[in-house]
């Protein structure tokens, strides 16, 4: 049986498929929203707090009057990526699709928050390469695996240790931590609120938003 990943590798764009330029440009959308669009690519182990922190960050962006959208790993697998499993190949395809979706959101002038384990450096680089310089911000939610296991909100680590889940990141599948992320959040001694405040402060420092704007 051909996997989605294999189909992607084998398929090529037909010569009959032509890119259509639109009348409304990327710059038009930026000027309308009055913000600098980018992807905030949250990465970290399962249970590290990626989705929780990303959700808190989006709430803060909303309060600042910013246009944003949160792409959550579990939510996307309910629809767009429901045909994918958790093998290395399917993980690669999962991130490829998300990168393409995130690129469309950035073109719309939106700040995109992407919360996925995305365990492989090469896949995160592939997502970065889809975008223009400055449009991809890697946000490393750096939580020691011991703390992730203590939290284990879904009971996944327990199942993985018992052999009930295969290819689980950090147990029997590798997690390649970011080498030089734009935003590095060390969560061990910070609350969710403190982590979110730090991310927003970093966004302001990097020039993506002005605090007090709204």
C-alpha positions in Angstrom: 0.0 0.0 0.0 1.4 3.4 -1.0 1.6 5.8 2.0 0.7 9.5 1.7 4.5 10.3 2.1 5.3 8.0 -0.9 2.6 9.6 -3.0 4.0 13.0 -2.2 7.5 11.9 -3.2 6.2 10.3 -6.5 3.7 12.9 -7.5 4.8 16.0 -9.5 2.8 19.1 -10.3 1.2 18.8 -13.8 2.2 21.2 -16.5 -1.5 22.1 -16.6 -1.4 23.5 -13.1 -0.4 27.2 -13.2 0.1 29.6 -10.3 -2.5 32.4 -10.4 -1.5 35.8 -9.1 -4.3 37.6 -7.2 -5.3 41.2 -7.4 -5.0 41.6 -3.7 -1.3 41.3 -2.8 0.5 40.1 0.3 1.5 43.7 1.0 -2.1 44.8 0.8 -3.1 42.3 3.5 -0.2 43.4 5.7 -1.3 47.0 5.4 -4.9 46.1 6.1 -4.0 44.2 9.3 -1.2 46.6 10.3 1.1 43.8 11.5 4.1 41.9 10.4 3.0 38.3 9.7 5.1 35.3 10.7 4.9 31.7 11.8 5.6 31.1 15.5 6.7 27.4 15.3 6.3 26.0 18.8 8.3 22.7 19.2 9.0 20.5 22.2 8.3 17.1 23.7 4.8 15.8 24.3 3.6 17.3 27.6 6.1 20.2 27.4 3.3 22.8 27.3 3.4 23.8 23.6 -0.3 24.0 23.0 -1.0 25.5 26.4 1.6 28.2 26.0 0.7 28.9 22.3 -3.0 29.2 23.4 -2.0 31.7 26.1 0.2 33.7 23.6 -2.7 33.9 21.1 -5.0 35.3 23.8 -2.4 38.0 24.5 -2.1 38.8 20.8 -5.9 39.1 20.6 -5.8 41.6 23.5 -3.3 43.6 21.5 -5.6 43.7 18.5 -3.5 41.3 16.4 -4.8 38.9 13.8 -3.6 35.3 14.6 -4.5 31.7 14.2 -3.4 28.7 16.2 -2.7 25.4 14.4 -2.7 22.7 17.1 -1.2 19.2 16.5 -4.1 17.2 17.7 -6.7 19.4 16.1 -5.1 19.1 12.7 -5.0 15.3 12.9 -8.8 15.4 13.3 -9.2 16.7 9.7 -6.4 17.7 7.4 -4.0 15.0 8.6 -6.4 12.3 9.8 -5.0 9.8 7.3 -1.5 10.0 8.8 0.0 7.8 11.6 3.1 8.3 13.7 5.8 6.6 11.7 8.8 8.7 10.8 7.5 9.1 7.2 4.0 10.1 8.4 5.6 12.6 10.8 7.5 14.1 7.9 4.3 14.4 5.8 2.4 15.8 8.8 4.9 18.7 9.1 5.1 19.2 5.4 1.4 19.8 5.2 1.4 22.1 8.2 4.2 24.1 6.7 2.2 24.7 3.5 -0.9 25.7 5.5 1.1 28.0 7.7 2.6 29.6 4.5 -0.9 30.4 3.3 -1.8 32.0 6.6 1.3 34.2 6.5 0.4 35.3 2.9 -3.0 36.4 4.4 -1.0 38.7 6.8 -1.7 36.6 9.8 0.5 35.7 12.8 0.4 31.9 12.8 1.0 29.8 16.0 1.9 26.3 15.1 2.1 23.8 18.1 3.5 20.5 17.0 6.2 18.2 18.4 7.9 18.3 15.0 10.8 16.2 16.3 13.2 16.4 13.4 15.5 19.4 12.7 15.3 18.7 8.9 11.5 19.0 8.9 11.4 22.2 10.8 14.0 23.5 8.4 11.8 22.5 5.5 9.0 24.5 7.0 11.3 27.5 7.5 12.5 27.2 3.8 8.9 27.7 2.6 8.8 31.2 4.0 10.7 34.4 3.4 13.5 35.5 5.7 12.1 36.7 9.0 8.7 35.0 8.6 9.6 31.8 10.6 10.3 32.0 14.3 11.2 28.8 16.0 9.9 28.7 19.6 11.5 26.0 21.7 9.3 25.0 24.6 12.2 23.5 26.6 10.8 21.2 29.3 12.9 18.3 30.7 11.4 14.9 29.8 11.2 14.1 33.5 8.7 16.9 34.0 6.8 16.0 30.8 6.4 12.5 32.2 5.3 13.8 35.6 2.6 15.9 33.9 1.6 13.2 31.3 -1.9 14.8 30.9 -3.0 12.2 28.3 -1.2 9.2 30.0 0.8 8.7 26.8 4.2 8.3 28.5 2.8 5.6 30.7 1.5 3.8 27.7 4.7 4.2 25.8 6.8 2.9 28.7 4.4 -0.1 28.7 4.9 -0.7 25.0 1.3 0.1 24.2 2.4 3.1 22.0 5.1 2.7 19.4 7.3 5.5 17.9 6.7 7.8 20.8 8.9 10.8 20.8 11.5 10.8 23.6 11.0 7.1 24.4 11.5 5.1 21.3 11.6 7.8 18.7 14.1 10.7 18.6 13.5 14.3 19.4 16.1 16.7 17.9 16.1 19.9 20.0 16.5 23.2 18.2 20.1 24.4 18.0 19.5 28.1 17.7 15.8 29.0 18.1 14.6 32.5 17.8 12.7 32.2 21.1 13.9 29.7 23.8 11.4 29.2 26.6 12.7 27.2 29.6 9.5 26.2 31.4 10.7 24.3 34.4 10.5 27.3 36.8 7.9 29.4 35.0 4.1 29.4 35.0 2.1 29.3 31.7 1.4 33.0 32.2 5.1 33.8 32.6 6.0 31.7 29.5 3.4 33.5 27.4 4.5 36.9 28.6 8.1 36.1 27.7 7.1 35.0 24.2 5.1 38.2 23.6 8.0 40.3 25.0 10.4 38.5 22.6 8.0 39.2 19.7 8.0 42.9 20.6 11.8 42.9 21.0 12.2 41.3 17.5 10.0 43.9 16.0 6.9 41.9 15.2 4.5 43.9 17.4 4.5 47.0 19.5 3.3 46.6 23.1 0.5 48.9 23.9 -0.8 48.7 20.4 -4.4 47.6 20.0 
